[in-house]
């Protein structure tokens, strides 16, 4: 499957493709959700935890760039995941500006909300049965 090309970053990939790249060692899985989200909702063991914004207030993480550079070795691509695949687009654009080949993971960790506003039932890393744990 070819990534869906996007403006400002390498493209979008489904969770299953990101998982394949990561487990083959072709990419670094970067979870850009806040520390609170990973703690309360769940996390992917072995993923690099590099928050784009932090709780409370969802303020920009001043250490994002340094932490991302430390997590992604030169020449390695990054697949970035947030809750729904929106914040990770902004993070992928910034990573691209830093010279990293960066991809957004479609659907994110929890996917889109359903008719009742609940996540986890319409797409996402967890919904697709990929590895995760709850703290």
KEKOLMAR-818032 format. One record per residue (C-alpha): residue number from 1; x, y, z; residue in three letters. Coordinates in nm, 3 decimals, always signed. Example, Ala and Ser with C-alpha at 12.3 -4.5 7.8 and 13.67 -1.06 7.14 Angstrom:
% residues 2
1:+1.230:-0.450:+0.780:ALA
2:+1.367:-0.106:+0.714:SER
% end
This chain:
% residues 135
1:+0.000:+0.000:+0.000:UNK
2:+0.137:+0.338:-0.100:UNK
3:+0.100:+0.626:+0.146:UNK
4:-0.157:+0.889:+0.059:UNK
5:+0.056:+1.196:-0.024:UNK
6:-0.020:+1.516:+0.165:UNK
7:+0.106:+1.871:+0.156:UNK
8:+0.380:+1.952:+0.405:UNK
9:+0.468:+1.593:+0.506:UNK
10:+0.535:+1.254:+0.347:UNK
11:+0.175:+1.130:+0.366:UNK
12:-0.092:+0.938:+0.553:UNK
13:-0.085:+0.565:+0.626:UNK
14:-0.343:+0.335:+0.787:UNK
15:-0.260:+0.194:+1.131:UNK
16:-0.181:-0.152:+0.988:UNK
17:+0.082:-0.012:+0.749:UNK
18:+0.241:+0.194:+1.027:UNK
19:+0.254:-0.119:+1.242:UNK
20:+0.419:-0.319:+0.962:UNK
21:+0.682:-0.049:+0.900:UNK
22:+0.750:-0.020:+1.272:UNK
23:+0.780:-0.392:+1.341:UNK
24:+1.007:-0.441:+1.038:UNK
25:+1.232:-0.164:+1.171:UNK
26:+1.162:+0.066:+0.876:UNK
27:+1.014:+0.340:+1.093:UNK
28:+0.996:+0.474:+1.447:UNK
29:+0.646:+0.482:+1.596:UNK
30:+0.603:+0.821:+1.768:UNK
31:+0.302:+0.877:+1.994:UNK
32:+0.243:+1.253:+2.000:UNK
33:-0.046:+1.241:+2.248:UNK
34:-0.007:+1.404:+2.587:UNK
35:+0.135:+1.209:+2.880:UNK
36:-0.212:+1.220:+3.038:UNK
37:-0.376:+1.061:+2.732:UNK
38:-0.126:+0.777:+2.726:UNK
39:-0.168:+0.722:+3.100:UNK
40:-0.549:+0.734:+3.105:UNK
41:-0.646:+0.588:+2.767:UNK
42:-0.364:+0.349:+2.683:UNK
43:-0.033:+0.334:+2.503:UNK
44:+0.166:+0.126:+2.256:UNK
45:+0.456:-0.050:+2.429:UNK
46:+0.782:+0.046:+2.260:UNK
47:+0.650:+0.359:+2.090:UNK
48:+0.846:+0.678:+2.142:UNK
49:+0.642:+0.911:+2.365:UNK
50:+0.696:+1.263:+2.228:UNK
51:+0.400:+1.484:+2.316:UNK
52:+0.305:+1.755:+2.064:UNK
53:+0.097:+1.934:+2.328:UNK
54:+0.075:+1.875:+2.701:UNK
55:-0.206:+1.851:+2.953:UNK
56:-0.343:+2.061:+3.117:UNK
57:-0.426:+2.335:+2.875:UNK
58:-0.286:+2.150:+2.572:UNK
59:+0.008:+2.389:+2.547:UNK
60:+0.284:+2.324:+2.297:UNK
61:+0.559:+2.097:+2.422:UNK
62:+0.872:+2.314:+2.422:UNK
63:+1.086:+1.999:+2.408:UNK
64:+0.908:+1.846:+2.106:UNK
65:+1.183:+1.909:+1.851:UNK
66:+1.470:+1.787:+2.069:UNK
67:+1.275:+1.480:+2.183:UNK
68:+1.171:+1.394:+1.828:UNK
69:+1.527:+1.424:+1.700:UNK
70:+1.643:+1.200:+1.985:UNK
71:+1.373:+0.941:+1.908:UNK
72:+1.416:+0.923:+1.529:UNK
73:+1.767:+0.842:+1.406:UNK
74:+1.889:+1.017:+1.090:UNK
75:+1.765:+0.841:+0.778:UNK
76:+1.480:+0.662:+0.958:UNK
77:+1.120:+0.753:+0.883:UNK
78:+0.870:+0.837:+1.155:UNK
79:+0.504:+0.735:+1.180:UNK
80:+0.319:+0.973:+1.411:UNK
81:+0.005:+0.889:+1.607:UNK
82:-0.233:+1.103:+1.811:UNK
83:-0.587:+1.034:+1.934:UNK
84:-0.768:+1.065:+1.600:UNK
85:-0.509:+1.148:+1.334:UNK
86:-0.541:+1.528:+1.349:UNK
87:-0.271:+1.656:+1.588:UNK
88:-0.029:+1.412:+1.432:UNK
89:-0.069:+1.596:+1.099:UNK
90:+0.067:+1.915:+1.256:UNK
91:+0.344:+1.715:+1.422:UNK
92:+0.430:+1.543:+1.091:UNK
93:+0.454:+1.881:+0.920:UNK
94:+0.692:+2.007:+1.188:UNK
95:+0.896:+1.687:+1.171:UNK
96:+0.925:+1.732:+0.795:UNK
97:+1.055:+2.086:+0.850:UNK
98:+1.319:+1.930:+1.075:UNK
99:+1.429:+1.702:+0.790:UNK
100:+1.252:+1.385:+0.907:UNK
101:+1.050:+1.173:+0.662:UNK
102:+0.725:+1.184:+0.858:UNK
103:+0.389:+1.012:+0.808:UNK
104:+0.058:+1.064:+0.985:UNK
105:-0.124:+0.752:+1.105:UNK
106:-0.484:+0.773:+0.986:UNK
107:-0.751:+0.721:+1.254:UNK
108:-0.499:+0.769:+1.537:UNK
109:-0.512:+0.562:+1.855:UNK
110:-0.886:+0.590:+1.920:UNK
111:-1.049:+0.673:+1.586:UNK
112:-1.343:+0.904:+1.524:UNK
113:-1.636:+0.937:+1.765:UNK
114:-1.953:+0.740:+1.695:UNK
115:-2.310:+0.874:+1.711:UNK
116:-2.295:+0.882:+2.092:UNK
117:-1.959:+1.063:+2.090:UNK
118:-1.766:+0.754:+2.201:UNK
119:-1.425:+0.679:+2.053:UNK
120:-1.274:+0.337:+1.997:UNK
121:-1.561:+0.201:+1.787:UNK
122:-1.480:+0.361:+1.452:UNK
123:-1.126:+0.296:+1.349:UNK
124:-0.800:+0.358:+1.527:UNK
125:-0.500:+0.160:+1.643:UNK
126:-0.694:-0.016:+1.923:UNK
127:-0.999:-0.089:+1.705:UNK
128:-0.773:-0.252:+1.443:UNK
129:-0.645:-0.498:+1.705:UNK
130:-0.289:-0.371:+1.711:UNK
131:-0.081:-0.404:+2.030:UNK
132:-0.153:-0.164:+2.316:UNK
133:-0.176:-0.161:+2.693:UNK
134:-0.358:+0.034:+2.956:UNK
135:-0.151:+0.182:+3.236:UNK
% end
